[in-house]
Amino acid sequence: MSRLVEEVKIWNTPIIGAYLLWRFTQGYSKGHQFGDAPIALLHFVATAILTSKELTEFISNKRSNLQSYIRSFEENKNSDILLSLQERIKDKKEYTLAAIDIAISEGLMVWDVETGKLYARNLSEKSGRGNNIRKQTQREGKKAEILGVWFSEHEIIDIESYLKVVF
């Protein structure tokens, strides 16, 4: 199966994106030294990364931070994949907006219009039988959380610089 077909199969609904952005936001808040939430712009970068198998390949707890993640592309001579991130952000803009909208309407996140930050809500309710999240989606959610922690360690200007993107 081609990579494009596989990507479409996994990411054909913004509902999955809503879940991943919620997990990204949780990771960001958990990793931030003051427990702060990310500004909404970072969710567009996160979506561009999290919806690409090639870009999520190197996200794991084995890497200590965002710089290590970026070095992994250079070490594997795949830096051109990372350079495509700006275009992916543009291509996924509508998808990201739909995912944020779903996350807010379903109570996963709250948007603070004063600061432009998205806050993850803590959900203590267990899902019922038949409503459990697929294992693959749970694994992707863990990667989203790790990415959130990595982003929380930096200012937005540094993230732009490291990933070579412009907001």
Steps between C-alpha positions, in 0.01 A plus 500: 500500500640839406579754769237740370226237508605396850501863618152559358375180662622611843430874477174518307314655792576803717357307797833318526673837468289636788615215723865547403490875553342441841785263588755748359351773721510272804867423434581866454335598829658207680846591370477877543679625809192695611237263357399753236310409184629539142388780273275378220765558231703210635209265430541567128864389517405200714235390250744527211744275686251257651321429172817381328637153561845620392498791745368296794745217446763662723266610781560281802611510860844391378557856382547757772381818331405685183860552396565125521191438286629742235847343509343161425406624152852623436653176628278296269556739209128583487522874565296568185198342672532749783533785250156410359339593832410858400302374202330231712388768747330687215347183355361388837361841604132413441545157657659659810220754533241222473686291759520794741129571446411137577726494806335813638144396417553156656648649817857380454646849487412858586619796294596812696429777250689756710833317481449281192582190705327165490458325833446125527219391728566216738261218433455245774211313340591154371380412152229241480523162336536536126615862534865432575762670289682273253850392602657672200326827589617463861860459379464809283351682801808414704718649225282813502553530874878462463503767229303729731757453777781580257324815377437613859872533559537779242366840406308521173786688331737213580256241365473701178878512473559131576230376260562767234136613495342844502170587668 
